[in-house]
Amino acid sequence: MEFKFANAATVLPPLHITIIAIIIIFFLVRWIKQLETRRFTVFFYFLISTSITPIFSRVTTEGVFQLWIPIGFIVVFLYLFRSKRNHPSKMKASILGLLIAMYQLILQYIG
């Protein structure tokens, strides 16, 4: 979506991406309100959980194959599993981050 103003233009992401971003922010703010202290950590758990990385690469005749994993979610999940300050809001935020990481994985394998 593009809005033109005189000599400048503002380009917004597609509508479905914008709606998903608004829903994600709504859930994160809702889960932040459930914590009494260190509320900003929910954002950190979400952001770390969205990271993906390749663990295996191989060159084939058709191109390069890379095996990607959501390493951020694995690290956050193991930390929360061992932590005594485990709160359901933090786990929900990390699972939401896993969903975004899965979306990124799909884009990696399709594109």
C-alpha positions in Angstrom: 0.0 0.0 0.0 1.5 3.4 -1.0 0.4 6.8 0.1 1.8 9.8 -1.9 2.3 13.2 -0.4 3.6 15.8 -2.9 7.1 14.7 -3.7 7.3 11.9 -1.1 5.6 8.6 -0.5 5.0 6.3 2.4 5.0 2.6 1.6 3.3 0.3 4.1 3.6 -3.5 4.2 0.7 -5.6 2.8 -2.5 -5.6 4.7 -2.2 -9.1 6.1 1.2 -8.4 7.6 0.0 -5.2 9.2 -3.0 -7.0 10.8 -0.7 -9.7 12.1 1.7 -7.1 13.5 -1.2 -5.4 15.3 -2.4 -8.7 16.8 1.1 -9.6 18.0 1.5 -6.2 19.7 -1.9 -6.6 21.3 -1.0 -10.0 22.7 2.4 -8.8 24.0 1.0 -5.8 25.7 -1.7 -8.0 27.3 0.9 -10.5 28.6 3.1 -7.7 29.9 0.3 -6.5 32.1 0.2 -9.9 33.8 3.7 -9.5 35.2 4.4 -7.5 38.4 8.2 -6.8 37.8 10.5 -6.7 34.8 7.7 -6.4 32.3 10.0 -5.6 29.4 11.4 -9.1 29.4 8.4 -10.5 27.6 9.5 -8.5 24.5 13.0 -9.9 24.8 11.7 -13.5 25.0 9.6 -12.8 22.0 12.4 -11.2 20.0 15.0 -13.9 20.9 12.5 -16.6 20.0 12.0 -15.3 16.5 15.7 -15.9 15.5 16.5 -18.7 13.1 19.9 -20.0 11.9 21.2 -22.6 9.4 22.9 -25.6 11.0 23.7 -27.5 7.9 24.6 -26.4 4.4 25.3 -28.5 1.3 26.0 -27.6 -2.3 24.1 -29.7 -4.8 23.7 -29.5 -8.6 20.4 -27.7 -8.1 21.9 -25.1 -5.7 22.6 -24.7 -2.1 20.5 -26.6 0.5 20.5 -25.2 4.0 18.8 -26.7 7.1 17.4 -24.0 9.3 16.2 -24.3 12.9 14.6 -21.8 15.3 17.6 -21.6 17.6 16.2 -18.6 19.5 13.2 -20.5 20.7 15.3 -23.5 21.7 17.5 -21.3 23.8 14.6 -19.5 25.5 12.7 -22.7 26.1 15.6 -24.4 27.8 16.2 -21.3 29.9 12.6 -21.1 30.9 12.5 -24.8 31.6 15.4 -24.6 34.0 14.4 -21.2 35.5 12.6 -20.9 38.8 11.0 -17.6 37.7 9.0 -19.2 34.9 5.8 -17.3 34.2 3.1 -18.3 31.7 3.3 -14.9 30.0 7.0 -15.5 29.1 6.2 -18.9 27.7 3.3 -17.5 25.6 5.6 -14.8 24.2 8.3 -17.4 23.3 5.7 -19.6 21.6 4.4 -16.6 19.7 8.1 -16.0 18.7 8.3 -19.6 17.5 5.3 -19.0 15.2 7.1 -16.0 13.7 10.2 -18.2 13.3 8.2 -20.9 11.6 6.9 -18.2 9.2 10.5 -17.2 8.5 11.5 -20.8 7.9 8.7 -21.2 5.4 9.9 -18.1 3.6 13.5 -19.5 3.6 12.4 -22.8 2.0 10.0 -21.3 -0.5 12.2 -18.5 -1.7 
